[in-house]
């Protein structure tokens, strides 16, 4: 019997790259809050949200910074597609139920790596010639 072991460095970020990556996220609205309470996406990704509820009480999911409103009804699924181009924390709430959550948008590791590489390459070190005292 043989087994293969890969280190994180060998496999990390080596998968298929998409021109416009899409992340699918289901959200369940309950009387206690949103499940999941915190969602994570990378900047530049398209987030496709699917929202439903477990209660008969009127509920919704809103993202004020993105002007998104989705009604959450028991037995029904509402959906919306959103693009987050800038990193940051976006509040998610339901004003009727008084519940809150958040979407954390992080800079993609490949984009960050390229940005840091460009910043390092753009640093110019000026060499100053100074006479030595002998």
C-alpha positions in Angstrom: 0.0 0.0 0.0 1.4 3.4 -0.9 0.3 6.8 0.0 1.2 10.2 -1.3 1.9 13.2 0.9 2.0 16.8 -0.4 3.1 19.8 1.5 1.0 22.9 1.4 3.7 24.8 -0.6 3.4 22.2 -3.4 -0.4 22.4 -3.8 -1.4 25.8 -2.5 -2.8 28.0 -5.3 -1.9 25.5 -8.0 -5.4 24.7 -9.1 -7.4 25.9 -12.1 -7.6 29.7 -12.5 -10.8 31.2 -13.7 -11.2 34.6 -15.5 -14.3 35.4 -13.3 -14.4 33.1 -10.3 -17.8 32.5 -8.8 -18.5 31.5 -5.2 -21.9 29.9 -4.3 -23.1 30.6 -0.7 -26.3 29.4 0.9 -27.7 31.5 3.8 -30.4 30.4 6.2 -32.3 33.0 8.2 -33.6 31.9 11.6 -34.9 33.7 14.7 -31.3 33.5 16.2 -29.6 35.0 13.1 -28.0 34.1 9.8 -26.3 30.8 9.2 -23.4 31.2 8.4 -23.0 34.4 10.5 -19.8 35.4 8.6 -19.1 34.7 5.0 -15.7 35.0 3.3 -14.9 35.9 -0.3 -12.0 37.2 -2.3 -12.1 40.5 -4.0 -13.0 40.2 -7.7 -15.1 37.1 -7.1 -18.8 36.9 -8.0 -20.8 35.8 -5.0 -24.1 34.0 -5.8 -26.3 34.1 -2.7 -29.1 31.7 -2.0 -31.3 32.7 0.9 -34.1 30.9 2.7 -35.8 31.0 6.1 -36.8 28.5 8.8 -39.6 30.6 10.3 -42.9 31.8 9.1 -42.0 35.3 10.4 -41.2 37.8 7.6 -37.4 37.9 7.1 -34.9 39.2 4.7 -31.2 39.6 3.9 -29.9 43.1 3.0 -26.4 44.3 2.1 -26.7 48.1 2.4 -23.4 49.0 0.8 -24.4 47.0 -2.3 -28.1 47.9 -2.4 -29.1 44.2 -2.2 -32.4 43.1 -0.7 -33.5 39.4 -0.7 -36.7 38.3 0.9 -36.3 35.1 3.0 -39.4 32.9 3.1 -39.9 29.5 4.4 -39.9 26.9 1.7 -38.6 29.3 -1.0 -35.1 30.3 -2.2 -34.3 33.8 -3.2 -31.0 34.4 -5.1 -28.8 37.3 -6.1 -25.4 37.8 -7.7 -23.0 40.3 -6.3 -19.4 41.3 -7.2 -17.1 42.5 -4.5 -14.2 44.4 -6.2 -12.8 46.0 -3.0 -11.6 44.3 0.1 -13.4 45.2 3.3 -16.2 44.1 5.7 -19.7 44.4 4.5 -22.6 44.4 6.9 -25.5 42.0 6.3 -28.7 42.5 8.2 -32.5 42.0 8.4 -34.1 45.2 9.8 -37.4 43.3 10.5 -35.8 40.6 12.6 -33.0 42.7 14.0 -30.3 40.2 13.1 -26.9 41.0 11.7 -24.0 39.2 10.0 -21.1 40.2 7.7 -19.3 39.4 4.6 -15.5 39.7 4.8 -13.9 40.4 1.4 -10.1 39.7 1.4 -7.6 40.5 -1.3 -6.9 37.3 -3.3 -3.4 35.8 -2.3 -2.3 35.8 -6.0 -3.2 39.5 -6.4 -1.5 40.4 -3.1 1.6 38.5 -4.1 1.8 40.3 -7.4 1.1 43.7 -5.7 3.9 43.1 -3.2 6.3 42.0 -5.9 5.6 45.2 -7.9 6.1 47.4 -4.8 9.4 45.7 -4.0 10.5 46.1 -7.7 9.6 49.8 -7.7 11.8 50.6 -4.7 14.8 52.5 -5.9 17.8 52.5 -3.8 20.1 55.4 -4.4 23.8 54.7 -3.9 25.7 57.7 -2.7 29.4 57.9 -3.2 31.3 59.3 -0.3 35.1 59.8 -0.1 36.9 57.8 2.5 39.3 59.3 4.9 42.7 57.6 4.7 
